[in-house]
Amino acid sequence: MELMNIARVRWACRRGMLELDVLFQPFVENVYPELSDEDKQTFIRLLECEDPELFAWFMGHEQCPDAALAEMVVKVRGRNTP
């Protein structure tokens, strides 16, 4: 899987749900550039998921069945928790 350039990642972070925008935008600006290539690929895979699925995972209503994506959800949530 080829890595997206940062502009495309920023665009992919624009979601249909404000709650997801609030999580993704700061993460991609402040954390994404420092991730390993493997973690960047995982984050990109996460962005390919549907909004209702992402919302359920981030709000803790459901557990993500993919271990790597579940770990990325934890990273994104942890970065945005005061």
C-alpha positions as CSV (number, residue, x, y, z in Angstrom):
1,M,0.0,0.0,0.0
2,E,1.4,3.4,-1.0
3,L,1.4,6.2,1.5
4,M,-0.7,9.2,0.7
5,N,0.8,12.7,0.7
6,I,-0.2,14.8,3.7
7,A,-2.6,16.9,1.7
8,R,-4.6,13.8,0.7
9,V,-4.6,12.6,4.3
10,R,-5.9,15.9,5.5
11,W,-8.7,15.7,2.8
12,A,-9.5,12.1,3.8
13,C,-9.9,13.3,7.5
14,R,-12.8,15.6,6.5
15,R,-15.7,13.4,7.4
16,G,-19.5,13.7,7.4
17,M,-19.6,13.8,11.2
18,L,-18.2,16.7,13.2
19,E,-17.3,14.3,16.0
20,L,-14.8,12.5,13.7
21,D,-13.4,15.8,12.3
22,V,-12.6,16.9,15.8
23,L,-10.7,13.7,16.4
24,F,-8.9,13.4,13.1
25,Q,-7.8,16.9,12.3
26,P,-5.6,17.5,15.3
27,F,-4.2,14.0,15.1
28,V,-3.2,14.4,11.4
29,E,-1.6,17.8,12.0
30,N,0.3,16.9,15.2
31,V,0.9,13.2,15.3
32,Y,0.6,11.7,11.8
33,P,3.9,13.2,10.5
34,E,5.8,11.5,13.3
35,L,4.2,8.0,12.8
36,S,6.2,5.1,11.4
37,D,5.3,4.2,7.8
38,E,3.4,1.1,9.1
39,D,1.3,3.3,11.4
40,K,0.7,5.8,8.6
41,Q,-0.7,2.9,6.5
42,T,-2.8,1.7,9.4
43,F,-4.2,5.3,9.8
44,I,-5.0,5.5,6.1
45,R,-6.8,2.1,6.4
46,L,-8.8,3.6,9.3
47,L,-9.8,6.5,7.1
48,E,-11.2,4.1,4.6
49,C,-13.8,2.9,7.1
50,E,-17.4,4.2,7.1
51,D,-18.3,7.0,9.4
52,P,-20.9,5.1,11.5
53,E,-18.4,2.3,12.1
54,L,-15.7,4.8,13.1
55,F,-18.1,6.7,15.4
56,A,-19.0,3.4,17.1
57,W,-15.4,2.5,17.7
58,F,-14.3,5.9,18.9
59,M,-17.3,6.3,21.2
60,G,-16.7,2.8,22.6
61,H,-20.0,1.5,21.5
62,E,-18.3,-1.3,19.6
63,Q,-14.9,-2.9,19.4
64,C,-13.0,-2.8,16.1
65,P,-12.5,-6.4,14.9
66,D,-9.1,-5.5,13.3
67,A,-6.4,-5.4,15.9
68,A,-4.2,-2.9,14.1
69,L,-7.1,-0.6,13.5
70,A,-8.3,-1.0,17.1
71,E,-4.8,0.1,18.2
72,M,-4.9,3.1,16.0
73,V,-8.3,4.1,17.4
74,V,-6.7,4.0,20.9
75,K,-3.8,6.2,19.6
76,V,-6.1,8.8,18.1
77,R,-8.3,8.8,21.1
78,G,-5.3,9.1,23.5
79,R,-3.9,12.0,21.5
80,N,-7.2,13.9,21.8
81,T,-7.9,13.2,25.5
82,P,-6.9,16.0,27.9
